[in-house]
Amino acid sequence: MAKNFPEIWLDRVIQNLVQGDAPDFLDGVNELDGNVIEVGDKNLLHIPTTSFSPDVLINNSTYPLAIQEYTDDEVVISLDKYQTKATKVTDDQVIGAAYDKIDATTKSHTNKINATKYRKAIHSLAPDKAKDSNIVLELKGDECTYDDLVALKEKCDDAGWPEDGRRLVLCSKHWNALLKDRKNFGDQLVNYKKGEVAPFIAGFEIKKYNFTPVYKTDKTKKAYGEVADTSDKSASVVFVLENTGKKTGLTKQYFSEAANNPETQANLLNYRHYFIATAVEDKWRGALI
């Protein structure tokens, strides 16, 4: 059971968190250098200033905020913490160390943690507002077209973005609109037989994700988890791979045996997991709304 085989259960959960279904917008994103250390309930990452800009505010519009402490030679950031609520599991469910048993019992936890951390990741990669080399560009019309992607490319060019490694993560609304944009492009733009957008358009590597952030009418990003209004606009997010990093921290398992809960006579199980995806410097980030 989870109590008798805690290492096996935890190792399997970690494996499922790392190897679980992940959106491809983080494919190829570099792992941030440095070792994660545990301080209280925080996972902190020490990064040399030679590979990290010390004046960047990571997740500065999302909650919880990352901690930054600056010294002469390093920056310290706090990974986002994800916790599941304890769920009741029967004695039969937690007996043994077989992977199928573990997966059946813990999949609701691993699935929810992964889904949440990736939604937070794409939100963190989007800029708060247009500033310096960060771009927030409105569509020319009601639906996203090839012309809008060209206009976004021109904005990136003008802002001095590197040409290599530009990745555009289309929201569902923009993705669907491009599927209908057959004017002058046909299968050069879209593979209509498979219903997929071409992998590269206007110099952008194209990805798709359904849970991108939304922007308010003043073109500022809405806080993570804030309820959207009808006037808010879904955003496609664009960033440069060389300026993007991710880091997986520790995973903890908590198990309370039924014998220690005379009132409920139920086993309780939950998990805590740490992860962050961020721009290395507050530049080369964009949103198409």
N, C-alpha and C positions, 0 to 999 in steps of 0.2 A: 504494500500500500504506500501512499505518499509519505507516510511517516517512516515506514521501514525501509523504503528505497528513495530517500529524498534526492540524492545525487542523480539517480537515473531519471526521475521525474523532471528535475530541473534541467538537466542536460538536454532532454528531449524537447522541452518547452523552448529553450534557447535555440535549438536547431530549427524548430518550426517557425520561430520569430525571424530568424535570419534567412531561412530558405523558403518562407511562405510566399504567397502570391504578392509581388511587389510591382507597382506601376513602373513603366520603363522610363519615366522622365528622370529617374535618378541613375539610370544605367551609365556607367563610365565616369560617374562623379567620384573624385578622389576622396579617400579616407583622410581626414585630418590627422596630421602627425601628433604624437604625444600620447602619454599614458593617462588613462582615466583614473582618478583617485576618488575615493569615497570620503566625504566629510559630512558627518551627520546624515541627513536624508538627501544630500546633494551629490551628484557626480560632476567633478570638476576636471577640466582639461587644460593643462598648461601647454601653451604653444609659443615657440620663440617668435619674437617680433620680426625676425628675418623672413618668416613665412606667413605673417599675419599682421594686418594693419592695426595699430593700437588705438586708432580713433574711430573705429567702426562701432556702431551700436547694433548688436545682433538681436533680432526679434524685437526691435524697439517699439512695435505696435501690436505685439501679440502677448498673450498671457499663458503661462507665467513668463516674466522677463528673465533673460539670461543675466547672470552676474558677471561683471567685468572688473578685474583688479589689475592695475597696471604697475609694473616695476620697470627697471631699466632695460631688461632683456626678455621679458615675456608678458603675455596676456593670458588671463585665466577666464574661461567661459564655463557656464553652467549648462549642462545638457537638460533638455526637457524631460520631465518625469511623468510617466504614464502609469496609473494604478487602476486595477479592476476592483470592483466591489466583490466582497466575499460571497461565494455561492455555496449552497448546501449540496453536499454529495453524500450518497449512501455508502455504507460499508462495502457493499458489493462493487461499487464504482471505483473505489480506491484500493482494492485488493490487487496485488501483483505489480509487475514491472514490465509487462508487455507493451510495446509501442502502440498497438491498436487500442488498448485499454486507456493508455495515457492520452492519446490523441482525442479519443471520444469524450473524455472527461474535461480536457483543457482547451479544446478547439474554440469554444466561445470566448475564452480569455485571449488567446493568441490572435484570433481573427479581429477582435475589437481593438486590441492594442495596435496591430499593424494598420488597420484602416484609419485609426485616429492619428497615428504619428505621420502617415503620408499626407493626410489632409493638412496637418499643421506644417509639414515640410513645404508644400507648394505655396501655402500662404506666406511662409517666412521668406521664400525666394522672390516674391513679388515686391516691388517698391512701394513705399508708403504713399509717395506722390512724385510728380515730376520734379527733378532737381539735379542739376549738373548733368552727369551722363546717364541718369535714370530717366526713363521715358514712360509717360502715360498718354496713349494716343487713342482718340475716339474714332470709331468707324465713320466712313464717309456717308454711309446710308444706314438702313435698318438691319442689313445682314452683312456678314463678313464676305468679302470677295478677294480675288487675287490682287486687285488694285490696293486693297487695304494692307496686304502683306508687303507689297512693293513700297507703300508709303512708310510702313514700319521699318523696312530695310533702309530707306533713305534717312530716317530719323537716327537709326543706329550708326549709319555711316557718318552723319554729321556730328554725332556725339563722340566719335573717335573709338567706337567699339572695334575690337579685332575681328577680322572676317572669319577666322577659323573658330569652330566650337560654338557657334550661335545655335541655341536650342529653343524652339518655340513649342510650348505645351498648350495645345488648343483646348478650350473648354468645349463642352458638348454642343452648345449653341453654334459656335463658330465652325466646329468640325462639320456639323450637319449642313450648314450654309454652304461650305466649300464643296460638299458633295453635289450640290445643285448648280454650282457655277461652271457650266460647260461652255460658256462663251469663249470662242477662239482657242480653247485649250484642250478639250476632250480628254483623252487618256494621257496626255502629257502632264496634266495636273492631277487627275484622279483615275484610279483603277476602278472603273464602274462595275466590272464583273465581280470584284471582291468587296466593293463598297468601302474602299480605303483611300485616304489621302496619300499622295505621293510622299516618299520618305524625305525628300528635299524640295523646298519651294522657296524661291527668292533668296537663296543663300541660308535658309534656316533648316536645321534638322527638325522634322515634324514629329511630335508626340501628341498623345491625347490623354486627358484626365477629366473625369466628370465633376470633381469637387474642387475647382479652382476658386480663388477669392472673388469677392464682389467689391465694386467701387461705388461710392456715393456720387451724387450729382456734381459735387465740387471736385471730382476726380481724385479723391483721397481714398485709400484702402480702408475698408471696414475692418474692425478688430476681429480677431479670430473668435468664432463662436457667437458673435453678435447676430441677432436676427435680421435677416434681409428685408428691406422694404420693396414695394413694387417699383419704386423709382431707381433702385440700385441696378447696376449693370454687371453681368458676368464678365470675367476677364480671362483672356488667354495670357499666359505668362511667358516671358522670354528672358533668357540669361545666357551667360558665357561659361562654358564648362571649366575653363582654367581659373575662374574666379568663384568657384562653387565647391563646397566641401560638405562631408557628412561624417558622423561618428556615432557608433553604437556603444553604449555604456553597459553597466551591469544589469543583470536581471535577478530579482529575488523572488523566492517562493515562500508563501505563508500558509501553514496548515494547522488547523485546530481540530484535535481528535474529538469524536463524539463523547468519549468517556469523560472528557473535561468540560462538557456542556450539558449538565443534568437537566437544565430547563428545556433546551431544544432537542437534546439527544441527536444532534446532527453534526457531521463533519463539515468544516468550513475551509474553503480553499480560495486563494487569490494570488495575484502577481503584481510586481512592480518592475518597470522596464524604463531604461533611459536611452534617449536617441536625440540627435539634432541634425538638421540640414540647414545650411546657411550660406550666404554670400561671404566670401573671405574678406572682401572690402565692399563698402557701400557704393558700388558703381556697376555699370553694365547690367542693370536690371530694368525690365520693362513690362508693361501691361498694355494689351490691346482691348479696349472696352467698347 
